[in-house]
Amino acid sequence: MHILVVTAVPAERDAVTAATAGRPERIPVPGGFELHRTGQHEGPEGPYTLDALAAGVGPAAAAAGTATALTAAALGGRRYDLVVSAGIGGGFAPGAPVGSLVVADEIAAADLGAESPDGFLPVTALGFGTDTHRPSEDLVAAVAAATGALPGTVLTGSTVTGSAARAKELLARHPRALAEAMEGFGVAEAAAAHGVPVLELRTISNPVGPRDRAAWRIGEALAALTAAFADLPRALSARSTP
C-alpha cells in the first residue's frame, strides 16, 4: 500500500514522518516539490510506504502539489492507494478542544461561492462543481477507532477565521463542523481527479474564533500529529480502503 500525506508546511510534514523509524529519503518532484519517503513498513495488514509532501499554504497550493505528486507517481508506474491531508488546525468549541484529533467525514469548502443579499451561496447553488468531498465511511470509522479521532466536518478556507461572529456564521452553515484548516478541499479535489481515496486529519492547536496567537499550542498539536500517525497503521491498510 502506498500512502501520500500532504501537509502545508515542513513542520507538519516532519511531524508526520517522525512517527516512523529512520531518516526519510528525499525525492524531488517536478515543480520544485520534494517528497520525504519513509520507506517500507509493516502494518497489521501487510507492508506500506508513506510519502510526505509539504505543498504550501492554502487550497490552491495544496491542490497543485497533490496533483503534481499523483501525476508523477502514475507516470512512474507507482500509483498511490490513499491521499491524506494532514496538519494542525483550529477547533470549533466545544466539539473539538485544543489537543484533540479530528478525522473528516466531510471535507467542505467554506468560502467557495458568492455573497448575495440573502447571504452566502455555495458554488453548487450557482450551478458549478462541488463544495464537499466525503471520505469512505468505513475508513473514517477505522481511523477513529485506531486513533481516538473525532469524526466530523472539516472546513477549508482561504482565510482563517479571526472573530467570534465569523465562527458563528460558519457553524450556522455547517453545524457538524469540528475543525477549520486551509488545505483539505484542495487535496481532496486533486485526489478525486485521480480517482484516489482521500482522508483529512487535523490536530487542534487553537479554538476557531478571535485570533490570539499567545493561546495557540502548536508544539502540542504537532506532537499529537506524530502520535496519530504512529497509530494509523491499524487503520490505513489495504483492507480499509475502498
Buried (B, 14 or more C-beta within 10 A) or exposed (E): BBBBBBBBBEBBBBBBBBBBEEEBEEBEBEBEBBBBBBBEBEBEBEEBBBBBBBBBBBBBBBBBBBBBBBBBBEEEEEBBBBBBBBBBBBBBBEBBEBBBBBBBBBBBBBBBBEEEEEEBEBBBEEEEEBBBBBBBEEBBBBBBEBBEBBBBBBBBBBEBBBEEEBBEBBBEEBEBBBBBBBBBBBBBBBBBEBEBBBBBBBBBBBBBBEEEEEEBBBEBBBBBBBBBBEBBBBBBBEEBBE
